[in-house]
């Protein structure tokens, strides 16, 4: 497989983001967004997907974390799509079920070239520390849309917001690791259409 890396920068009046990824890395994370809990979750995403992830983000945190979290998701999604190229020789599909103490997260991914997002999660309250739980949904929606993937996230039970979020990030990481991995039995594009460009 060719070198599967990407680096993309995005600058708006609200945020300035630079993301670099290596799909065939070892899970190294160098993440600085100014949002502590989000940095922790991104570290988990890199570590458990074995995708090297560098993120430098500055945003209008004096307003709130929404724009920063959403825009980081946009650029990560764009990097995934770019690094995958024509998606030749990948598994395409990935799934994971991850327990996190009393919570359970179930994630399924299809790198289909068509964005679709399902988020069946009931958080208990609106905050994790000072981090709004709704931003977990926004982050993964941004990734799914910009990576042009089907991403289904379900949490059938859980009572601790931190554990629920951590389970989601870990399960997504494990599913993504599987989906982007090289399939030793198939060097072609894994689609009867011969293309995964939508």
DODORO-196008 format. One line per field, with one value per residue (C-alpha): residue in one letter; x, y, z. Coordinates in steps of 0.05 Angstrom, whole numbers. Layout:
BEGIN
resn: c(A	...)
x: c(X	...)
y: c(Y	...)
z: c(Z	...)
This chain:
BEGIN
resn: c(X	X	X	X	X	X	X	X	X	X	X	X	X	X	X	X	X	X	X	X	X	X	X	X	X	X	X	X	X	X	X	X	X	X	X	X	X	X	X	X	X	X	X	X	X	X	X	X	X	X	X	X	X	X	X	X	X	X	X	X	X	X	X	X	X	X	X	X	X	X	X	X	X	X	X	X	X	X	X	X	X	X	X	X	X	X	X	X	X	X	X	X	X	X	X	X	X	X	X	X	X	X	X	X	X	X	X	X	X	X	X	X	X	X	X	X	X	X	X	X	X	X	X	X	X	X	X	X	X	X	X	X	X	X	X	X	X	X	X	X	X	X	X	X	X	X	X	X	X	X	X	X	X	X	X	X	X	X	X	X	X	X	X	X	X	X	X	X	X	X	X	X	X	X	X	X	X	X	X	X	X	X	X	X	X	X	X	X	X	X	X	X	X	X	X	X	X	X)
x: c(0	23	41	-26	-16	-50	-42	-96	-104	-168	-175	-239	-258	-275	-219	-150	-137	-80	-87	-36	-51	-16	-64	-7	22	30	-23	20	-19	5	-59	-69	-139	-145	-202	-174	-228	-229	-153	-161	-213	-170	-111	-156	-177	-105	-81	-134	-138	-62	-69	-17	-52	-25	-74	-61	-124	-140	-211	-261	-261	-282	-350	-350	-317	-368	-332	-265	-293	-336	-280	-228	-278	-285	-210	-198	-253	-221	-153	-181	-214	-150	-104	-147	-140	-181	-189	-159	-142	-176	-226	-276	-320	-304	-341	-327	-362	-325	-345	-324	-340	-417	-425	-424	-409	-424	-396	-401	-365	-369	-319	-369	-357	-427	-437	-489	-490	-531	-521	-564	-536	-570	-523	-541	-540	-511	-439	-375	-339	-349	-351	-421	-440	-475	-406	-391	-448	-424	-353	-369	-422	-367	-320	-373	-394	-324	-293	-355	-367	-426	-417	-466	-457	-501	-496	-550	-534	-489	-495	-430	-421	-345	-348	-401	-358	-294	-328	-352	-283	-249	-301	-297	-221	-223	-275	-235	-171	-206	-239	-175	-131	-102	-140	-88	-138	-161	-118	-177	-229	-277	-340	-379	-383	-307	-307	-318	-325	-399)
y: c(0	71	120	136	203	270	340	393	463	502	575	612	673	623	572	556	481	438	362	311	236	171	113	64	94	67	109	169	231	303	341	413	441	482	437	389	335	336	327	266	236	250	216	154	158	156	105	53	63	61	123	176	241	312	367	441	481	551	575	622	586	651	636	561	497	484	513	483	413	414	441	392	337	367	367	298	272	307	277	207	213	241	190	132	151	104	56	-2	-62	-39	-78	-20	-44	-42	-55	-55	-66	-34	-38	21	1	5	32	-4	28	-4	26	5	38	32	73	74	144	162	201	175	184	151	170	132	156	180	219	230	306	358	364	324	372	436	399	397	325	348	362	287	281	342	317	249	277	323	264	220	275	296	226	205	145	110	117	86	96	62	62	15	30	70	119	158	211	206	130	135	184	145	81	117	143	76	36	85	79	3	2	53	12	-48	-10	24	-37	-74	-136	-189	-226	-168	-117	-87	-35	-72	-56	-89	-20	-17	50	78	150	155)
z: c(0	-15	39	71	103	98	126	120	149	156	176	190	231	287	286	259	252	227	226	203	203	186	178	185	248	318	354	372	390	393	407	429	422	486	509	561	559	483	481	526	479	417	450	460	387	363	413	399	323	315	273	286	298	304	318	330	341	365	368	399	466	499	466	478	451	397	337	357	367	304	260	286	266	197	185	214	167	107	126	131	62	31	63	39	-34	-78	-19	-57	-14	51	92	84	141	215	279	353	419	477	550	593	664	669	598	531	464	396	332	259	201	125	85	29	1	24	88	138	213	267	340	390	456	519	563	636	642	595	617	628	674	633	566	534	518	454	424	422	372	333	329	301	253	225	216	183	135	114	111	71	115	146	221	269	344	395	471	497	570	614	672	675	621	621	613	558	518	530	506	443	425	439	399	341	342	341	285	245	254	224	166	142	150	90	70	52	8	-34	-70	-107	-87	-41	-80	-136	-168	-172	-136	-67	-88	-70)
